[in-house]
């Protein structure tokens, strides 16, 4: 499910939706990217550009948590 949402966000260039998600969703973003890099991204999942996930994950480092 997250891959489908991430793919839609990627198409629209909407990094903030994933970036502003709860921590457990951001951790799943990390898992998605790691699966892609390891060649283990299931073909039945919606494709998500690795560059998009990298951009989202790079943004998580700059968000202040209150």
C-alpha distance (Angstrom), angle and dihedral (degrees) to the residues before:
residue distance angle dihedral
X1 . . .
X2 3.80 . .
X3 3.79 90.6 .
X4 3.81 89.4 56.7
X5 3.80 92.3 49.2
X6 3.81 91.7 44.6
X7 3.82 90.1 50.4
X8 3.81 91.1 52.8
X9 3.80 91.3 47.7
X10 3.81 90.1 48.6
X11 3.80 91.9 52.2
X12 3.80 89.6 53.2
X13 3.81 96.4 38.7
X14 3.80 90.6 -120.2
X15 3.80 104.8 151.0
X16 3.81 94.3 154.3
X17 3.80 94.4 70.7
X18 3.78 91.6 61.7
X19 3.78 94.0 33.9
X20 3.81 93.2 53.6
X21 3.80 93.1 45.4
X22 3.80 121.9 112.4
X23 3.79 116.5 -79.2
X24 3.82 94.0 -101.6
X25 3.83 90.2 58.5
X26 3.80 91.3 49.6
X27 3.81 88.4 51.1
X28 3.80 88.1 54.9
X29 3.81 88.3 52.3
X30 3.80 87.2 58.0
X31 3.81 90.0 50.4
X32 3.82 91.6 49.9
X33 3.79 92.0 52.0
X34 3.81 93.0 45.2
X35 3.81 90.0 50.7
X36 3.80 90.0 51.1
X37 3.78 93.7 49.1
X38 3.81 90.6 47.8
X39 3.81 91.5 49.6
X40 3.80 90.9 -115.7
X41 3.82 99.4 116.8
X42 3.83 105.2 128.8
X43 3.80 111.8 -117.7
X44 3.81 91.4 -136.6
X45 3.82 91.1 62.7
X46 3.79 120.3 90.2
X47 3.81 108.4 -93.3
X48 3.80 115.8 -108.4
X49 3.79 122.0 -169.7
X50 3.79 111.0 -113.6
X51 3.80 88.1 -140.6
X52 3.81 89.7 59.3
X53 3.80 93.2 52.1
X54 3.80 89.6 45.8
X55 3.81 89.3 53.1
X56 3.81 91.7 49.1
X57 3.79 92.5 48.2
X58 3.79 92.8 46.6
X59 3.78 88.1 54.7
X60 3.80 93.2 54.3
X61 3.78 90.2 68.6
X62 3.80 91.7 62.2
X63 3.81 98.9 49.3
X64 3.78 116.8 104.5
X65 3.79 113.9 -135.4
X66 3.78 114.3 -147.3
